[in-house]
Amino acid sequence: MASILIVDDDAQLRKSFQRVLAAEGFATRTASSGEDGIKEVAAERPDLVVMDVRLPGMNGLEAFKAMREREPALPVIIMTAYGTTDTAIEATKMGAFDYVLKPFDVPAVLALIDKALSTAVREQRTPEAAGHPQPDVLLGRSQAMQDLCKAIGRAAPTDATILIQGESGTGKELIARTLHRHSLRAERPFQVINCVAIPETLLESELFGYEKGAFTGASNRRVGKIEQANRGTVFLDEIGDMPLGIQAKLLRLLQERQIERLGGHQTIAVDVRILAATNRDLEAAVAAGHFREDLYYRLKVVTLSLPPLRERSEDVPILARHFLERFAAELGVPNPGLTVAAERLLIEHDWPGNVRELANAVHKGLIFSRGGPLEAEDLAETLAHSGASDAPGAADAEEVMRRWVRARLKSADSDNLFESMADRFGALIVAEALAMTGGNRTRAAKLLGLSRPTLLARIDKYGLKVTTSVA
């Protein structure tokens, strides 16, 4: 008879779960805290531990680590009522057998327990050192996102090349950053190359660098992004658009871990992990002769597929609230929240632009809201014009602005309207310039036609937080 230890601070859940497991023929013990769970494991090793993440005192992951230090082969299933994807990744990376969300389907959990007890437990993974918190994290309670996070947890600590597939706007760069953050290279450089944004004539030198005199204007040697990322990670976005000639050089890098600078003859050894992303059908591109077959198979050692937002509608409110909190902080205004009608509207939308479109809709809704929680009408105008473009046309934008001004003039907020508009739109303009330049203050200042000190003063005036874009 297999023995199962249940660790949860919810007394009712412990009793209910204990009855279910006893009816299935399992011997059960319980603990209400991580510390008590560790004592139970030390007193008599169970065959399986089912443990909550949020516990009084020591949390579930800390208790899990302590249990596995004592019993390296002990299988543990982590459960939680909170769908924090970083926790799912961390638990999987540490070697948890699986990660389930409450409330869970009892037959499914019983099947998972049977599988855990009958399957050979994989070797314990080494947990990463604690890093700095990141501004953008994966969010979602949907099964698709939980499965994706488990896959990230297994793949991140390896050096496997990973191909990330998904529609535009699903957040492929965020997946790449998450993989790097949870990898053994987390403290090393992370370089991003957008293969479609850089002209073909410049892409090769951007990736591999060049020697002095390699071409007209090459007055000095330049080290490329791949060499700069030595011992770190290189993320190649939109790799489906990479020219065939550069594909051959990338293949050599993957096969031999060597590069040559443009115009050079010296072979340079590099140690980088390659992550690549595309929204194209690479198999079709291979068949059409637009993508090298050998490179395709080198890239897809591990393939991660991001589901479009329309296939995980239960994640939409979670993401919307996250973006609302983030953009309210950037604009220096209170977080107004969402009405039930606004949330329903977001859930029912089909999101052709995926997560990027959702972020855009929430951002605009917040800017033009009339105060109080965001209403459905604050979002409807933006959603009605979304799809082909993230931004409404000039006439649409003017009409939105007119409605916002009329609402303010009719309200008690009409005092100092000019100052209010100047501050709000000034904050918006600066925030958008920073977003377009990835938070680079020098480039943002140039884009705005301001000196860098003037831009810094306005960032401070508006209380803006400079962050990395989500998608």
C-alpha positions in Angstrom: 0.0 0.0 0.0 1.5 3.3 -1.1 1.8 6.1 1.5 1.1 9.7 0.6 1.9 12.8 2.7 -0.5 15.7 2.2 1.0 19.1 3.2 -1.5 21.9 3.3 -2.6 24.6 5.8 -6.3 24.2 4.8 -7.7 21.7 7.4 -10.9 21.0 5.4 -8.9 20.2 2.2 -6.6 17.9 4.1 -9.5 16.0 5.5 -11.4 15.8 2.2 -8.3 14.8 0.3 -7.4 12.2 2.9 -10.8 10.6 2.6 -10.6 10.4 -1.2 -7.1 8.9 -1.1 -8.1 6.4 1.6 -11.0 5.3 -0.5 -8.5 4.5 -3.3 -6.5 2.3 -1.0 -3.7 4.7 -0.1 -2.2 5.2 3.4 -2.1 8.9 4.2 -0.5 11.3 6.6 -1.0 15.0 6.8 1.0 18.1 7.8 -0.2 21.7 8.1 3.1 23.5 7.4 6.3 23.0 5.5 8.3 22.5 8.7 5.9 19.7 9.9 6.1 18.2 6.4 9.9 18.0 6.6 9.6 16.3 10.0 7.1 13.7 8.7 9.5 12.9 5.8 12.4 12.6 8.2 10.4 10.3 10.6 9.2 8.0 7.8 9.7 8.5 4.1 6.4 8.5 2.2 6.1 7.2 -1.4 4.7 10.6 -2.5 4.2 14.1 -1.2 1.4 16.3 -2.4 2.1 19.8 -1.1 0.7 23.3 -1.4 3.0 26.3 -2.3 1.5 28.9 0.1 2.1 27.7 3.6 2.7 29.5 6.9 6.3 30.0 7.7 8.4 28.1 5.2 6.8 28.0 1.8 6.1 24.9 -0.3 9.1 25.3 -2.6 11.5 25.8 0.4 10.1 22.7 2.1 10.3 20.8 -1.2 14.0 21.7 -1.5 14.7 20.5 2.1 12.8 17.3 1.5 14.7 16.5 -1.7 18.0 17.2 0.0 17.2 14.5 2.5 15.4 12.2 0.0 16.6 13.0 -3.6 14.3 10.4 -5.2 11.2 11.5 -3.4 8.4 12.4 -5.9 6.5 15.6 -5.1 3.4 17.1 -6.7 3.0 20.8 -6.0 -0.4 22.4 -5.9 -1.6 26.0 -5.5 -4.7 28.1 -5.8 -2.5 30.9 -7.4 -1.5 30.5 -11.0 1.9 32.1 -10.8 3.8 30.8 -13.8 7.2 31.5 -12.4 6.3 29.2 -9.5 5.3 26.5 -12.0 8.6 26.9 -13.9 10.7 26.9 -10.7 8.9 23.8 -9.2 9.3 21.9 -12.5 13.0 22.9 -12.7 13.6 21.8 -9.2 12.3 18.4 -10.1 8.7 18.4 -9.0 6.8 15.5 -10.6 4.0 17.9 -11.6 2.3 21.2 -10.7 -1.5 21.4 -10.4 -3.9 24.3 -9.8 -6.7 24.4 -7.2 -9.5 23.7 -7.5 -8.5 20.5 -9.3 -10.4 17.7 -10.9 -10.2 14.7 -8.5 -10.0 11.9 -11.1 -7.3 13.8 -13.0 -5.3 14.2 -9.8 -5.7 10.5 -8.9 -4.5 9.6 -12.3 -1.5 11.9 -11.8 -0.8 10.3 -8.4 -0.9 6.8 -10.0 1.5 8.0 -12.7 3.9 9.6 -10.1 4.0 6.4 -8.1 4.6 4.1 -11.1 7.0 6.2 -13.1 10.7 6.3 -12.3 11.5 9.6 -10.7 13.8 11.8 -12.8 17.1 13.0 -11.4 16.9 16.1 -9.3 17.6 19.3 -11.1 19.9 22.0 -9.6 17.9 25.0 -8.5 19.2 28.4 -9.8 20.5 31.0 -7.5 18.0 33.7 -6.6 18.0 36.5 -9.2 16.6 39.9 -9.5 12.8 40.2 -9.9 11.8 40.8 -13.5 9.2 43.4 -14.6 7.5 41.1 -17.0 6.4 37.5 -16.2 4.4 34.8 -17.8 0.8 34.9 -16.6 -2.1 32.5 -17.0 -4.1 29.8 -15.4 -5.1 28.0 -18.6 -3.9 24.5 -19.1 -2.0 25.5 -22.2 0.1 28.0 -20.2 0.6 25.6 -17.3 1.9 23.0 -19.8 4.1 25.6 -21.5 5.6 26.6 -18.1 6.3 23.0 -17.2 8.1 22.6 -20.5 10.2 25.7 -19.9 11.1 24.4 -16.4 12.4 21.2 -18.0 14.2 22.9 -20.9 15.6 26.0 -19.3 18.4 24.4 -17.2 19.8 22.6 -20.3 21.8 24.1 -23.2 19.4 22.8 -25.8 18.7 25.0 -28.8 15.0 26.0 -28.6 12.6 27.0 -31.4 9.7 29.2 -30.1 6.7 29.2 -32.4 3.6 31.4 -32.2 1.6 34.0 -33.9 2.7 37.7 -33.8 2.0 39.3 -30.5 1.9 36.1 -28.4 5.0 37.0 -26.4 7.8 34.9 -28.0 10.5 37.2 -26.7 9.1 37.0 -23.2 9.4 33.2 -23.4 13.0 33.6 -24.5 13.8 35.9 -21.6 12.1 33.5 -19.2 14.2 30.6 -20.5 17.4 32.6 -20.1 16.4 33.8 -16.6 15.9 30.2 -15.4 19.0 28.9 -17.2 22.4 28.2 -15.9 23.5 31.2 -18.0 21.2 33.6 -16.2 24.0 35.9 -15.0 25.5 36.1 -18.4 24.6 38.3 -21.4 21.2 38.0 -23.2 21.3 39.4 -26.8 18.3 40.0 -29.0 18.5 40.1 -32.8 15.4 40.8 -34.8 16.2 39.2 -38.2 13.5 41.1 -40.0 14.1 44.6 -38.5 17.8 44.7 -39.6 18.5 45.1 -43.3 20.1 42.1 -44.9 23.3 44.0 -45.7 23.8 44.8 -42.0 22.5 41.6 -40.4 25.6 39.6 -41.0 27.9 42.2 -39.4 25.4 42.7 -36.5 25.6 39.0 -35.7 29.2 38.1 -36.4 31.0 41.5 -36.3 33.6 42.7 -38.8 37.3 43.4 -39.1 38.8 46.8 -39.9 38.7 47.4 -43.7 36.1 44.6 -44.3 34.1 47.2 -46.3 33.9 50.9 -47.0 33.5 52.7 -43.7 34.8 49.8 -41.5 37.4 52.0 -39.9 37.6 49.8 -36.8 37.0 46.2 -35.7 33.6 45.5 -34.4 32.6 42.6 -32.2 29.2 41.1 -33.2 26.2 40.3 -30.9 27.1 36.6 -30.9 30.6 37.2 -29.6 29.3 39.8 -27.1 27.0 37.1 -25.7 29.8 34.6 -25.1 28.8 32.2 -22.3 25.3 33.7 -22.5 22.2 33.5 -24.7 21.4 34.8 -28.1 17.7 35.2 -29.1 17.1 35.3 -32.9 13.6 36.7 -33.4 11.8 36.2 -36.7 14.4 33.7 -37.8 12.1 32.6 -40.7 13.1 35.8 -42.4 16.9 35.2 -42.1 18.6 35.2 -45.6 20.0 31.9 -46.8 23.6 33.0 -46.8 23.5 34.0 -43.1 21.6 30.7 -42.3 24.7 28.8 -43.5 26.9 30.8 -41.0 24.5 30.2 -38.2 24.5 26.5 -39.0 28.3 26.4 -38.6 27.9 28.2 -35.3 25.5 25.5 -34.1 27.6 22.6 -35.4 31.1 23.8 -34.5 30.6 26.6 -32.0 32.8 28.8 -34.1 32.4 32.0 -36.1 34.4 34.3 -38.3 34.0 38.1 -38.4 33.1 39.7 -41.7 36.3 40.3 -43.6 38.3 38.2 -41.2 40.1 34.8 -41.5 40.5 34.0 -37.8 38.2 31.3 -36.4 36.7 32.4 -33.1 35.4 29.9 -30.6 32.1 31.0 -28.9 30.0 29.4 -26.2 26.4 30.6 -26.7 23.0 29.2 -26.4 20.7 29.9 -29.3 17.0 30.5 -28.9 15.0 31.3 -32.0 11.4 32.4 -32.7 9.2 32.6 -35.7 5.5 33.1 -36.6 6.1 31.4 -40.0 5.6 27.8 -41.0 9.3 26.7 -41.3 8.4 23.3 -42.7 6.7 25.1 -45.6 9.6 27.5 -45.9 12.0 24.5 -46.1 9.8 22.9 -48.8 9.8 26.1 -50.8 13.6 26.4 -50.5 13.5 29.5 -48.4 14.9 27.9 -45.3 17.7 25.4 -44.9 16.4 22.0 -43.8 19.6 21.1 -41.9 19.3 24.4 -39.9 15.6 23.8 -39.2 16.4 20.5 -37.6 19.3 22.0 -35.6 17.0 24.7 -34.3 14.1 22.5 -33.2 15.9 20.3 -30.7 13.1 21.6 -28.4 10.1 23.3 -29.8 7.8 25.5 -27.7 4.5 26.6 -29.1 2.7 29.6 -27.7 -1.1 29.3 -28.0 -2.9 32.4 -29.4 -4.8 34.4 -26.9 -8.2 33.4 -28.4 -7.5 29.8 -27.3 -6.9 30.7 -23.7 -9.7 33.2 -22.9 -9.6 32.4 -19.2 -6.2 34.1 -19.1 -7.5 37.4 -20.6 -8.7 39.0 -17.3 -5.5 38.0 -15.5 -3.4 39.7 -18.3 -5.7 42.7 -18.5 -5.4 43.4 -14.7 -1.6 43.0 -15.0 -1.4 45.5 -17.9 -3.8 47.9 -16.1 -1.6 47.9 -13.0 1.6 48.4 -15.1 0.3 51.2 -17.3 -1.3 53.0 -14.3 2.1 53.0 -12.6 3.8 54.3 -15.8 1.3 57.1 -16.2 1.4 58.0 -12.5 -2.4 57.5 -12.0 -4.3 55.2 -9.6 -5.2 51.7 -10.9 -9.0 52.1 -11.6 -9.7 48.4 -12.1 -12.2 46.8 -14.6 -15.9 46.6 -14.5 -17.6 43.2 -15.0 -18.9 44.4 -18.4 -15.4 45.5 -19.5 -14.0 42.2 -18.4 -16.7 40.3 -20.3 -16.0 42.4 -23.4 -12.3 41.5 -23.3 -13.0 37.8 -22.8 -15.4 37.7 -25.8 -13.0 39.5 -28.2 -11.1 37.2 -30.6 -7.7 39.0 -30.2 -6.2 38.8 -33.7 -3.2 40.8 -32.3 -2.9 38.5 -29.3 -1.3 39.7 -26.1 0.2 42.8 -27.7 -3.3 43.9 -28.8 -4.7 43.3 -25.3 -1.9 45.5 -23.8 -2.6 48.2 -26.4 -6.3 48.1 -25.7 -5.9 48.4 -21.9 -3.3 51.2 -22.3 -5.6 53.3 -24.5 -8.6 52.5 -22.4 -6.8 53.8 -19.3 -5.6 57.0 -21.1 -9.1 57.9 -22.3 -11.2 56.6 -19.3 -13.6 59.0 -17.6 -12.5 58.1 -14.1 -13.5 55.1 -12.0 -13.1 51.5 -13.2 -12.6 51.0 -16.9 -16.0 50.6 -18.6 -16.8 48.5 -21.6 -17.2 51.7 -23.7 -13.7 52.7 -22.7 -12.4 49.7 -24.6 -15.0 49.1 -27.3 -13.7 51.9 -29.6 -10.2 50.5 -29.6 -11.3 46.9 -30.1 -13.6 47.8 -32.9 -10.7 49.2 -34.9 -8.1 46.5 -33.9 -6.9 43.7 -36.1 -5.2 45.0 -39.2 -3.3 47.6 -37.1 -2.6 48.1 -33.4 -3.4 51.8 -33.8 -6.6 53.6 -34.9 -6.5 55.9 -37.9 -5.9 59.6 -37.4 -9.6 60.5 -37.6 -10.5 57.8 -35.1 -7.9 59.0 -32.7 -9.1 62.6 -33.0 -12.7 61.4 -32.2 -11.5 59.5 -29.1 -9.7 62.6 -27.9 -12.8 64.8 -28.6 -14.9 62.5 -26.5 -12.4 62.5 -23.7 -12.2 66.3 -23.7 -16.1 66.6 -23.7 -16.4 64.2 -20.8 -13.8 66.2 -18.8 -15.6 69.5 -19.6 -18.9 68.1 -18.4 -17.4 66.7 -15.2 -16.0 68.2 -12.0 -12.5 67.5 -13.4 -12.7 70.5 -15.9 -10.6 72.8 -13.6 -7.1 73.2 -14.9 -8.0 71.1 -18.0 -5.0 72.4 -20.0 -2.5 71.5 -17.3 -4.2 68.1 -16.9 -4.1 67.4 -20.6 -0.5 68.6 -20.9 0.7 66.3 -18.1 -1.3 63.3 -19.2 -0.4 63.5 -22.9 3.2 64.5 -22.0 3.5 61.4 -19.9 2.0 59.3 -22.7 4.4 60.7 -25.3 7.4 60.1 -23.2 6.2 56.6 -22.2 5.6 55.6 -25.8 9.1 57.0 -26.9 10.7 54.9 -24.1 8.7 51.8 -25.1 9.7 52.2 -28.8 13.4 52.4 -27.9 13.3 49.6 -25.3 13.9 52.0 -22.4 17.0 53.6 -24.0 16.9 57.1 -22.7 19.5 58.5 -25.2 17.6 57.2 -28.2 14.2 58.2 -26.7 15.5 61.8 -26.2 16.7 61.9 -29.8 13.3 60.6 -31.0 11.5 63.3 -29.1 13.9 66.1 -30.1 14.9 66.7 -26.5 18.2 66.8 -24.7 18.9 63.8 -22.5 18.8 65.9 -19.2 15.4 67.4 -20.3 14.0 63.9 -20.9 15.3 62.7 -17.5 13.6 65.6 -15.9 10.3 64.8 -17.6 10.6 61.1 -16.6 11.0 62.3 -13.0 8.2 64.8 -13.3 5.7 62.3 -14.6 6.9 59.5 -12.2 7.4 57.1 -15.1 9.0 53.7 -14.6 11.1 52.6 -17.5 10.4 48.9 -18.3 10.9 46.3 -21.0 8.1 45.7 -23.4 6.0 42.4 -22.9 5.7 41.3 -26.4 
